[in-house]
């Protein structure tokens, strides 16, 4: 599990796609300037990580080993939204619950200390930006959530989600811009679940200097008949530290 105390913390109806087994590629190109800031939409575009934690007050209950209740306080998410929680360190299912009128929720999640959790909300076809946190031990049996570390000088475009369900394209590209003062190294990408619906880049990872952009093109191949979701893990190293960047891959038939 990555740790990097010196880094800033960071804080998501189509026709059937044609089967495409095009080779995915990764290349390094000249950098471009950062894009203009996008105003925060209403309701909030992500789950507020400062409002996540153990239920309060904690009531006596039968303890299930490895299962924890996590509470989102009022305002953590929009009213009557579906909150989805993915344990990025397992290949298990996504856990979900529905928020109350004030955005409050409690969700039960299978998780171990040190795991990284991804929180998202969804209302119809609208999906929030992911909120990623580390599940860390506090005391003998308690826990607290800490925003996942991110390099403040790295920019992902379009962000932490590649959503094939919103486009007719069979390939989507993730751009990683190095806005750091030193070289950034890209490691080997992997999938959380290893679904055959997504084809990963096959080119050799490498390093690129400040101002350059790495482009990772992922292909979607309709291997089933229903919606699918996986997570692309992109390891980035800079200044002797490595951070795993999780990018949600989502597609519909």
C-alpha positions, 0 to 999 in steps of 0.5 A, a space after each residue: 500500500 502506498 505511503 507518501 507523507 511528504 505529498 499533498 492529499 487529493 482530496 464520477 442508452 447506448 447501442 451495442 458496441 462493435 467488438 474491437 480488439 485494437 491494440 492499445 498504446 501508450 506514448 509520450 508527447 510534448 506537454 500542454 498547459 493546464 486547462 481552465 478550472 471548471 466550476 463546482 456543480 450543484 449538488 456537490 460533485 463528490 462525497 465530502 471526505 471530511 464527513 466520512 468516519 465511524 458511526 456516531 454514536 457507536 451502538 452495541 452490535 454483533 461484531 462481524 470480523 472484517 465488516 465495518 459500518 462507515 457513516 457519511 454525515 449530513 451533506 456528505 452526498 446529495 439527497 436520495 442518491 445511491 452511494 457506492 463504495 469499492 474496496 480497491 485492494 480486493 476484487 470483491 463487489 461494490 457496496 451500496 446504500 441510499 442517502 437520506 433527505 439530508 445526504 446522510 448515509 451508513 454503509 457496511 463494507 468488507 475492509 482491512 486496515 490499510 485498504 483504499 476505498 473509493 466513494 461515489 454517488 449516483 442519481 440516475 445517469 449522473 455520477 460523481 467524481 470519485 473520493 478516495 480514502 485510506 482506511 487506517 487503524 485508530 486505537 485497538 479496534 477503531 478506524 479513521 479515513 484519510 484522503 489518498 495521497 496524490 502528486 499535486 503536480 500531476 494532472 489527469 484528463 479527463 480525470 479518475 473515470 473513463 466512462 464508455 457508457 457515455 460515448 459510442 467510442 470503443 477507445 478512450 484515452 487517459 492523459 497524464 500531464 507531468 507538471 512537476 519539476 522533475 521526471 515522472 515515471 509510469 509503471 505497468 498498468 493492471 486491472 483490479 478485476 481483470 475483466 476481458 471487457 477492457 484491453 490494457 496498453 501493451 507498450 513498455 512503461 517509461 519516464 517522461 520529463 517535466 511538461 510532457 504528457 503520457 497518453 494511455 488508450 484503453 479499448 472496450 470489447 463487449 464480452 458480455 451482455 450487461 454493464 461492466 466496471 473495473 479499475 485501471 491501476 496506474 503506478 506513478 513514481 516521482 522523487 523516490 515515491 510511488 503512488 497508485 492512481 485508480 481510474 474507474 473503467 465503466 461500460 454498457 452493452 
